Amino acid sequence: MNLVCIRLSALLLLSASALASTIPSATGTALDGHSVSLPRDLSPRATILILGFSRNSQDATTAWEKPVRTSLASPDIAFFDMPFLEDAPSLIRPLIVRAIRKQVPDILKPRFVPLTSGEAEWKQAAGFTSTAPDAAYVLLVDRSGGILWQTHEPFSQARFYQLATAARALVARP
């Protein structure tokens, strides 16, 4: 019965997509060097965005990124890991990106997109709260950028299951 309730909740969330807020536009360069523009480069089915708004959000975003990449990422479900560097002085941003590039595994580089502008709009869309500045803000969006599911709770199997259920329900939609 519990599984049925979770799936029904996910479907209700998806059916309310017309009422959902949308992500702001963003342009950045992935760590492999290719340009990424959102919402243009969203998956035609479902995309998971993992946002970090502080230097200390790295552990939280990595905790979400690994299971998303290994258990959900597919031709139908894309993801982007997007740290915001807007608060870093522009002169040292290239140094920060270079240091990040050295730490990020090659398999993740096409999906790792540091952003240097638009942070206020993204914080609003993600439901940023000053009580969780170092959290990972995880969004499930449809092809037009409509936000259908989101959290800033620490990674847990229960929350990941909710995300996975919502993502798979979105992919199954005609």
N, C-alpha and C positions, 0 to 999 in steps of 0.2 A: 504494500500500500504506500509506503514512504517513497519508493521509486516512482510510482505513478504520480504522486503529488509533485515531486521535483520536476518530472517531465512536463506535467501540466503547467506548472509555474513557468518553466522555460518557454513553452509555447505561448502562454499569455503575454510574457515579456516580448516575444517576437511579434505577436500580432499587434502590439501597441507601438510598433516602430514608427508609425506616422506621428505619434506624439513625442517620440524621443528627440533629445537634442542632438546636434550634429557636431562633429569635430571641426576645429578651425582648419584652414588651409595651412600647409607647411611645406617648405622646400629645404632639403639638406643634401649632404653627400654621405653616402654609406661608407663604412670603413674600407670597402673594396674599391672605392673611387667612383662608383656610378651615382648619378643624380637620382634623388627620390623626391617626388612631389605628391603630397596628399591633398585631396582624396583621389587624384588620378591613378596612383599606383596601388590602390587597395585591391584586394582579391575580388573577383566577380562574385564570390560567395560569402566569405567571412574573413575578417582580419582581426587579430588580437594585437593591441598596442600596449606596451609595457613602458610606462613613463616614470622617469626619475627626476625630481626637482631639486635635489641636493646632492652634494658630494657624498654624503653618508647614506644615500639610498642604494648604493651598489649592491650590498648584500641582499636587500629586499627584492630588487629587480632581478638579480641572478636566481634567487629562490623561485621566482615565477617563470623566468625565461627557460630554465633547463627542462622542466616537465612540459611546458608548452612546445618547445622545439622537439623533444623526443617522443611525446605522446600525441600531440595534436597537429603539428605542422604537416601539411599535405598539399597537393595541388589545389584543394578546395579551401583550406584554412591557412592563411598566411599570418605572419607576425612581424612586428618591428619592435626593437628595443630602442627607446628614444630618450637618452639623457639630455637635459637642458643645461647649456653652458652660458646662458645669457648673462648671468651675474659675474662670470669670470671676465677679467679685463681682456679686451680684444687683442692686446699685444701677446698675451700668453695662451690664448685659445689654441693656436696651432701646436704649441708644446703639450697642452693637455690632450689634444686629439692624438698626437703622436704617441704619448704614453699609453693612452687607452688602446690604440691599435696594437701595441706590443703585447698587451694583456689579453685581448679578446681572441678566442680561437678562430682560425681561418673559416670554419664552417659558419660562424655567426656573423662575419664581417659584412656580407651583403644585406643583412637584416638589422645591423646596428647603425643607427642614424643619429648622430649628435645634432641637436638643434641650437641655434644661437639667437633666435627671435621668436616672438609670439608666446612667450611663457605665460603671461597674464591670461590670455585667451584660453590656453590649454589648461591652466589651473582651474579656471571657471568651468570648462567643459568636463573636466575629470572630477570635479567636486573636491578640490584641494581644501584641506583644513590645516590650520596652523598647529593643531594638536598632533598631526602626523606628518611633519615636514620631510621625514626620511623614509616614508613608506613608498612602496611601489604602487602606482596607480595603474590598474589594469582595466582596459576597455575592450569590449567586443563590439565591433562595428560592422555594418553591412556595406555593400558596394558603393553606396552614396555617402558613407560617413556617418550614418545614423547610429547613435550609441544605444545598444540593446541590452547591455549588461556591463556592470562596473563594480569595482571594489578597490579599497585601499587597505584592506585587512592583510595581516601577514599571511604568507602562503600556508595553507593547510590542505590536507587531502579532501576535506569536505568542500571547501571553497573551489578547489580545482575541479572537483566533480561537477559542481554547479556550472562552472565556466565551460567545461567539456560538453555537458548536456545542452547548454544554450547554443554553443558553437555548432554542434552536430544537428540540432533542430533547425538552425539557420541554413545550414548546407542542404538539408532535406527539403526545404521550402521550394516550391516551383518558381 
